[in-house]
């Protein structure tokens, strides 16, 4: 991941939002779908 990229665990820790809630928001398109790194993990950006 790049310097400004965050994994889903880091995002949940920093924001207090659960993984389930983030994925729900992505599914409903309330937030943009994050980029995916080579192994398929989500990479959230600032």
Biopython code that builds the backbone (N, CA, C, O; Angstrom):
import numpy as np
from Bio.PDB.StructureBuilder import StructureBuilder

atoms = [
    (1, "UNK", "N", (0.832, -1.182, 0.000)),
    (1, "UNK", "CA", (0.000, 0.000, 0.000)),
    (1, "UNK", "C", (0.878, 1.248, 0.000)),
    (1, "UNK", "O", (2.018, 1.233, 0.464)),
    (2, "UNK", "N", (0.314, 2.317, -0.531)),
    (2, "UNK", "CA", (1.022, 3.591, -0.551)),
    (2, "UNK", "C", (0.921, 4.267, 0.811)),
    (2, "UNK", "O", (0.153, 3.847, 1.676)),
    (3, "UNK", "N", (1.704, 5.314, 0.980)),
    (3, "UNK", "CA", (1.772, 6.024, 2.257)),
    (3, "UNK", "C", (0.409, 6.551, 2.720)),
    (3, "UNK", "O", (0.103, 6.513, 3.911)),
    (4, "UNK", "N", (-0.405, 7.040, 1.786)),
    (4, "UNK", "CA", (-1.711, 7.610, 2.143)),
    (4, "UNK", "C", (-2.849, 6.603, 2.070)),
    (4, "UNK", "O", (-4.017, 6.984, 2.160)),
    (5, "UNK", "N", (-2.528, 5.328, 1.910)),
    (5, "UNK", "CA", (-3.543, 4.274, 1.866)),
    (5, "UNK", "C", (-3.710, 3.656, 3.246)),
    (5, "UNK", "O", (-2.754, 3.547, 4.013)),
    (6, "UNK", "N", (-4.936, 3.256, 3.547)),
    (6, "UNK", "CA", (-5.246, 2.629, 4.822)),
    (6, "UNK", "C", (-6.017, 1.344, 4.573)),
    (6, "UNK", "O", (-6.872, 1.287, 3.689)),
    (7, "UNK", "N", (-5.719, 0.330, 5.337)),
    (7, "UNK", "CA", (-6.491, -0.902, 5.280)),
    (7, "UNK", "C", (-7.799, -0.716, 6.016)),
    (7, "UNK", "O", (-7.966, 0.247, 6.765)),
    (8, "UNK", "N", (-8.721, -1.628, 5.807)),
    (8, "UNK", "CA", (-10.045, -1.497, 6.422)),
    (8, "UNK", "C", (-9.955, -1.510, 7.951)),
    (8, "UNK", "O", (-10.728, -0.826, 8.622)),
    (9, "UNK", "N", (-9.018, -2.284, 8.500)),
    (9, "UNK", "CA", (-8.837, -2.319, 9.948)),
    (9, "UNK", "C", (-8.365, -0.992, 10.502)),
    (9, "UNK", "O", (-8.810, -0.558, 11.565)),
    (10, "UNK", "N", (-7.457, -0.346, 9.778)),
    (10, "UNK", "CA", (-6.969, 0.969, 10.204)),
    (10, "UNK", "C", (-8.090, 2.003, 10.155)),
    (10, "UNK", "O", (-8.215, 2.837, 11.052)),
    (11, "UNK", "N", (-8.899, 1.942, 9.107)),
    (11, "UNK", "CA", (-10.010, 2.891, 8.970)),
    (11, "UNK", "C", (-11.004, 2.721, 10.114)),
    (11, "UNK", "O", (-11.466, 3.705, 10.691)),
    (12, "UNK", "N", (-11.329, 1.478, 10.439)),
    (12, "UNK", "CA", (-12.280, 1.256, 11.529)),
    (12, "UNK", "C", (-11.711, 1.734, 12.861)),
    (12, "UNK", "O", (-12.438, 2.279, 13.691)),
    (13, "UNK", "N", (-10.428, 1.531, 13.061)),
    (13, "UNK", "CA", (-9.788, 1.975, 14.303)),
    (13, "UNK", "C", (-9.777, 3.504, 14.395)),
    (13, "UNK", "O", (-10.059, 4.065, 15.454)),
    (14, "UNK", "N", (-9.455, 4.168, 13.295)),
    (14, "UNK", "CA", (-9.365, 5.626, 13.288)),
    (14, "UNK", "C", (-10.732, 6.305, 13.390)),
    (14, "UNK", "O", (-10.851, 7.380, 13.979)),
    (15, "UNK", "N", (-11.759, 5.680, 12.820)),
    (15, "UNK", "CA", (-13.070, 6.330, 12.746)),
    (15, "UNK", "C", (-14.095, 5.825, 13.753)),
    (15, "UNK", "O", (-15.056, 6.526, 14.069)),
    (16, "UNK", "N", (-13.894, 4.611, 14.258)),
    (16, "UNK", "CA", (-14.879, 4.024, 15.153)),
    (16, "UNK", "C", (-16.057, 3.396, 14.421)),
    (16, "UNK", "O", (-17.019, 2.956, 15.051)),
    (17, "UNK", "N", (-15.988, 3.352, 13.097)),
    (17, "UNK", "CA", (-17.025, 2.735, 12.271)),
    (17, "UNK", "C", (-16.670, 1.264, 12.098)),
    (17, "UNK", "O", (-15.499, 0.928, 11.922)),
    (18, "UNK", "N", (-17.659, 0.391, 12.145)),
    (18, "UNK", "CA", (-17.379, -1.039, 12.016)),
    (18, "UNK", "C", (-17.107, -1.428, 10.560)),
    (18, "UNK", "O", (-17.488, -0.720, 9.628)),
    (19, "UNK", "N", (-16.440, -2.567, 10.393)),
    (19, "UNK", "CA", (-16.182, -3.110, 9.056)),
    (19, "UNK", "C", (-17.511, -3.346, 8.342)),
    (19, "UNK", "O", (-17.664, -3.024, 7.164)),
    (20, "UNK", "N", (-18.458, -3.909, 9.068)),
    (20, "UNK", "CA", (-19.778, -4.189, 8.493)),
    (20, "UNK", "C", (-20.432, -2.909, 7.980)),
    (20, "UNK", "O", (-21.016, -2.897, 6.897)),
    (21, "UNK", "N", (-20.334, -1.835, 8.758)),
    (21, "UNK", "CA", (-20.937, -0.562, 8.358)),
    (21, "UNK", "C", (-20.247, 0.011, 7.130)),
    (21, "UNK", "O", (-20.921, 0.501, 6.225)),
    (22, "UNK", "N", (-18.915, -0.039, 7.074)),
    (22, "UNK", "CA", (-18.186, 0.453, 5.898)),
    (22, "UNK", "C", (-18.597, -0.303, 4.641)),
    (22, "UNK", "O", (-18.849, 0.301, 3.598)),
    (23, "UNK", "N", (-18.662, -1.611, 4.744)),
    (23, "UNK", "CA", (-19.031, -2.425, 3.580)),
    (23, "UNK", "C", (-20.474, -2.166, 3.149)),
    (23, "UNK", "O", (-20.785, -2.186, 1.958)),
    (24, "UNK", "N", (-21.342, -1.927, 4.114)),
    (24, "UNK", "CA", (-22.734, -1.579, 3.799)),
    (24, "UNK", "C", (-22.780, -0.259, 3.034)),
    (24, "UNK", "O", (-23.459, -0.158, 2.012)),
    (25, "UNK", "N", (-22.069, 0.745, 3.519)),
    (25, "UNK", "CA", (-22.034, 2.047, 2.851)),
    (25, "UNK", "C", (-21.489, 1.924, 1.435)),
    (25, "UNK", "O", (-21.992, 2.572, 0.517)),
    (26, "UNK", "N", (-20.452, 1.087, 1.249)),
    (26, "UNK", "CA", (-19.910, 0.861, -0.093)),
    (26, "UNK", "C", (-20.967, 0.219, -0.986)),
    (26, "UNK", "O", (-21.156, 0.633, -2.130)),
    (27, "UNK", "N", (-21.651, -0.788, -0.463)),
    (27, "UNK", "CA", (-22.667, -1.511, -1.223)),
    (27, "UNK", "C", (-23.802, -0.589, -1.654)),
    (27, "UNK", "O", (-24.307, -0.703, -2.771)),
    (28, "UNK", "N", (-24.202, 0.319, -0.778)),
    (28, "UNK", "CA", (-25.295, 1.261, -1.071)),
    (28, "UNK", "C", (-24.797, 2.508, -1.794)),
    (28, "UNK", "O", (-25.584, 3.403, -2.102)),
    (29, "UNK", "N", (-23.494, 2.571, -2.066)),
    (29, "UNK", "CA", (-22.846, 3.685, -2.766)),
    (29, "UNK", "C", (-22.964, 5.010, -2.027)),
    (29, "UNK", "O", (-23.028, 6.073, -2.645)),
    (30, "UNK", "N", (-22.994, 4.938, -0.675)),
    (30, "UNK", "CA", (-22.952, 6.153, 0.136)),
    (30, "UNK", "C", (-21.530, 6.707, 0.174)),
    (30, "UNK", "O", (-21.323, 7.911, 0.333)),
    (31, "UNK", "N", (-20.562, 5.818, 0.028)),
    (31, "UNK", "CA", (-19.156, 6.209, -0.070)),
    (31, "UNK", "C", (-18.584, 5.512, -1.301)),
    (31, "UNK", "O", (-19.068, 4.448, -1.688)),
    (32, "UNK", "N", (-17.554, 6.104, -1.924)),
    (32, "UNK", "CA", (-16.979, 5.460, -3.109)),
    (32, "UNK", "C", (-16.295, 4.145, -2.756)),
    (32, "UNK", "O", (-15.718, 4.001, -1.678)),
    (33, "UNK", "N", (-16.365, 3.198, -3.668)),
    (33, "UNK", "CA", (-15.689, 1.925, -3.457)),
    (33, "UNK", "C", (-14.185, 2.175, -3.457)),
    (33, "UNK", "O", (-13.672, 2.834, -4.362)),
    (34, "UNK", "N", (-13.476, 1.662, -2.464)),
    (34, "UNK", "CA", (-12.040, 1.905, -2.391)),
    (34, "UNK", "C", (-11.279, 1.141, -3.470)),
    (34, "UNK", "O", (-11.773, 0.163, -4.031)),
    (35, "UNK", "N", (-10.074, 1.609, -3.740)),
    (35, "UNK", "CA", (-9.194, 0.903, -4.671)),
    (35, "UNK", "C", (-8.848, -0.454, -4.076)),
    (35, "UNK", "O", (-8.953, -0.659, -2.867)),
    (36, "UNK", "N", (-8.444, -1.359, -4.919)),
    (36, "UNK", "CA", (-8.023, -2.686, -4.456)),
    (36, "UNK", "C", (-6.538, -2.842, -4.748)),
    (36, "UNK", "O", (-6.058, -2.472, -5.819)),
    (37, "UNK", "N", (-5.816, -3.399, -3.773)),
    (37, "UNK", "CA", (-4.407, -3.678, -4.001)),
    (37, "UNK", "C", (-4.291, -5.073, -4.599)),
    (37, "UNK", "O", (-5.293, -5.777, -4.728)),
    (38, "UNK", "N", (-3.110, -5.470, -4.956)),
    (38, "UNK", "CA", (-2.869, -6.708, -5.697)),
    (38, "UNK", "C", (-3.584, -7.919, -5.116)),
    (38, "UNK", "O", (-4.160, -8.705, -5.868)),
    (39, "UNK", "N", (-3.564, -8.087, -3.818)),
    (39, "UNK", "CA", (-4.169, -9.276, -3.206)),
    (39, "UNK", "C", (-5.683, -9.145, -3.028)),
    (39, "UNK", "O", (-6.310, -10.041, -2.463)),
    (40, "UNK", "N", (-6.276, -8.053, -3.498)),
    (40, "UNK", "CA", (-7.724, -7.878, -3.421)),
    (40, "UNK", "C", (-8.215, -7.120, -2.206)),
    (40, "UNK", "O", (-9.414, -6.875, -2.076)),
    (41, "UNK", "N", (-7.311, -6.742, -1.310)),
    (41, "UNK", "CA", (-7.715, -5.989, -0.123)),
    (41, "UNK", "C", (-8.098, -4.567, -0.505)),
    (41, "UNK", "O", (-7.602, -4.011, -1.485)),
    (42, "UNK", "N", (-8.986, -3.999, 0.287)),
    (42, "UNK", "CA", (-9.390, -2.615, 0.074)),
    (42, "UNK", "C", (-8.266, -1.683, 0.520)),
    (42, "UNK", "O", (-7.582, -1.949, 1.508)),
    (43, "UNK", "N", (-8.085, -0.594, -0.214)),
    (43, "UNK", "CA", (-7.091, 0.417, 0.143)),
    (43, "UNK", "C", (-7.798, 1.767, 0.172)),
    (43, "UNK", "O", (-8.033, 2.376, -0.872)),
    (44, "UNK", "N", (-8.131, 2.226, 1.360)),
    (44, "UNK", "CA", (-8.809, 3.508, 1.521)),
    (44, "UNK", "C", (-7.774, 4.621, 1.465)),
    (44, "UNK", "O", (-6.641, 4.462, 1.919)),
    (45, "UNK", "N", (-8.186, 5.751, 0.898)),
    (45, "UNK", "CA", (-7.282, 6.891, 0.761)),
    (45, "UNK", "C", (-7.834, 8.083, 1.508)),
    (45, "UNK", "O", (-9.037, 8.202, 1.743)),
    (46, "UNK", "N", (-6.925, 8.957, 1.873)),
    (46, "UNK", "CA", (-7.312, 10.200, 2.550)),
    (46, "UNK", "C", (-8.155, 11.050, 1.665)),
    (46, "UNK", "O", (-8.574, 12.136, 2.067)),
]
sb = StructureBuilder()
sb.init_structure("model")
sb.init_model(0)
sb.init_chain("A")
sb.init_seg("    ")
for serial, (resi, resn, name, xyz) in enumerate(atoms, 1):
    if name == "N":
        sb.init_residue(resn, " ", resi, " ")
    sb.init_atom(name, np.array(xyz, "f"), 0.0, 1.0, " ", f" {name:<3s}", serial, name[0])
structure = sb.get_structure()
